[in-house]
Amino acid sequence: MKAFTQLKSFEGRGSMEGWLTRIATNTCLNLIRSAKRRPESTVSDLTDDENKWLDAQLSDVAGEPRHSVEQTLIAADLADRVLNVLSPEDQMALLMMDGEDASVKEVAEATGWSESKVKVRAFRARKKVREAMEKLLGPRKGGAVGNEG
Amino acid sequence: MKDEHIIKILDGAPLSRLSVEQLELVRSHSRNCVSCATAYRAFSVSSTVIKERAQVVVEPTPFFQTKVLAALRERQSLENVPVFSRLWKSAGALVASMAVTTAVLAGLSFMVPPAVAPAADQTASAYSAESLLLDQGSEDQMSYEQVLSTIYADDEAK
C-alpha cells in the first residue's frame, strides 16, 4: 500500500526490489518503535510452557528445536521477551542477521546503514540478548559445566 | 585462553556462521570455564529462539484487504478534490474569523467619531495662521536688487 501510494517518489536510480525492501524495513521499524516496550523479563515472569521449553532445550543434547506450531510460538514468545531489551534498530539487525541469515551487506542495503554500523548493532544486540537469556536461564541445570577458567 | 575471547567469538557472529574451528574452541573452553559455559548455553538458546521467532509468519487480519481498499478509495477521492477546497477545509475557520475581525474593526473606525483634543487643536490653528501670514508676507517681499535700487535711488535724490 505504501509502495503504491509513494510510487511517484521512486526515481528509478536504484533497483525496484531495493526500494521495496527499504519501504518494508522502515515500516517494520516504525511498527517496532510504536510497540509498547515492556520491562526486562525475569525468571518469575516466565509461563509454565516457557519454563518447560527452556528445560527441554537445555536437556536436548543435539540442541535441535522442536518444530511443532505450539513449540514455535512458545519460542517466539521467549524471543520477544529477550528482544525487548533491545532498541528497535538493534532488534531489526539481530532478527535479520541471526533469524533470517541475512548477510551484513544485505542488512546494510535494506536499512540504509553502513556495514560497520550493522556489525556494531548486531554485536551489541547479541551481547544484550545473551545476557538477558542468561538471567532467564538462571540457576537451571544443563549444558557443559566445569571449573572456573 | 581468556573468557573474554570466547565471549567475543559468541557475540561476533550468529551461531550458524561460526566456523567448525570456532565452535570447537568455544566448546573445549566451555568445558573448563563456568562463566563461558553459561554464556555459550545462553547464546545457543537465544539463537534458537530468534530462529524460531523469524519463522513465525504473521497473518494479516481478515479485514486487511477491506482496510487497504478503503484507504485507497479515500486517497483517490482526496486527489480528485481541488486544491483550493482542500486548503479551505484546513484553514477555512481561521480565514473566516480573520475576515470577520477585520470587518468589525473597519466598521468601528467609521461609526465611532474620533476624540477631539482642544489644546492641541488650538496650537495647530495658531501655527497654521502664522504660516499663512508668513507665506503671504513672503510673496510681498521685495527682491534684493529691488531693495538696492530703492536705496541708491534715495541717495541720488538726496
Contacts between the chains, C-beta under 8 A, distances in Angstrom:
chain1	res1	chain2	res2	distance
A	1	B	68	5.3
A	1	B	71	6.5
A	1	B	72	7.4
A	4	B	72	7.7
A	5	B	75	6.3
A	54	B	45	6.8
A	57	B	45	5.5
A	57	B	48	6.4
A	58	B	41	6.8
A	58	B	45	7.2
A	63	B	44	5.8
A	63	B	48	7.1
A	65	B	48	5.1
A	65	B	51	6.9
A	65	B	52	5.8
A	71	B	52	7.8
A	72	B	52	5.1
A	72	B	55	6.0
A	72	B	56	6.3
A	73	B	56	6.9
A	75	B	48	6.7
A	75	B	49	4.7
A	75	B	52	3.5
A	75	B	53	6.8
A	76	B	49	7.4
A	76	B	52	5.7
A	76	B	53	4.6
A	76	B	55	8.0
A	76	B	56	4.6
A	78	B	49	4.7
A	79	B	46	7.9
A	79	B	49	4.0
A	79	B	50	5.4
A	79	B	52	6.5
A	79	B	53	3.5
A	80	B	53	7.1
A	82	B	46	6.0
A	82	B	49	6.8
A	83	B	50	7.6
A	83	B	53	7.4
A	94	B	50	6.6
A	95	B	50	6.6
A	95	B	53	6.9
A	95	B	54	6.0
A	97	B	14	5.9
A	98	B	14	4.2
A	98	B	15	7.5
A	98	B	16	7.8
A	98	B	47	6.2
A	98	B	50	4.9
A	98	B	51	7.3
A	99	B	50	4.8
A	99	B	51	5.9
A	99	B	53	5.9
A	99	B	54	3.0
A	100	B	54	5.1
A	101	B	14	7.2
A	101	B	16	6.3
A	101	B	17	8.0
A	123	B	11	5.4
A	123	B	12	6.3
A	126	B	10	7.3
A	126	B	11	4.6
A	126	B	12	7.9
A	126	B	14	7.8
A	126	B	43	7.7
A	126	B	46	7.9
A	127	B	7	8.0
A	127	B	11	4.6
A	129	B	46	4.8
A	129	B	50	7.4
A	130	B	10	6.7
A	130	B	11	6.8
A	130	B	39	6.2
A	130	B	42	4.9
A	130	B	43	5.0
A	130	B	46	5.7
A	131	B	42	7.5
A	132	B	46	7.8
A	133	B	42	4.0
A	133	B	43	7.6
A	133	B	45	5.6
A	133	B	46	4.3
A	133	B	49	7.9
A	134	B	38	5.8
A	134	B	39	6.8
A	134	B	41	8.0
A	134	B	42	4.2
A	137	B	38	7.6
A	137	B	41	6.5
A	137	B	42	5.8
A	137	B	45	6.7
A	142	B	41	6.8
A	143	B	30	7.9
A	143	B	37	6.1
A	143	B	40	7.1
A	143	B	41	4.0
A	143	B	44	7.7
A	144	B	27	7.2
A	144	B	30	4.9
A	144	B	31	5.3
A	144	B	37	4.8
A	144	B	40	7.4
A	144	B	41	7.7
A	145	B	34	6.4
A	145	B	37	5.5
A	146	B	30	7.3
A	146	B	31	5.0
A	146	B	32	4.7
A	146	B	33	6.4
A	146	B	34	6.4
A	146	B	37	6.3
A	147	B	32	5.9
A	147	B	33	7.4
A	147	B	34	6.8
A	148	B	33	6.4
A	148	B	34	5.0
A	148	B	35	6.7
A	149	B	3	6.6
A	149	B	29	6.8
A	149	B	32	4.6
A	149	B	33	3.2
A	149	B	34	7.7
A	149	B	35	7.9
A	149	B	36	6.7
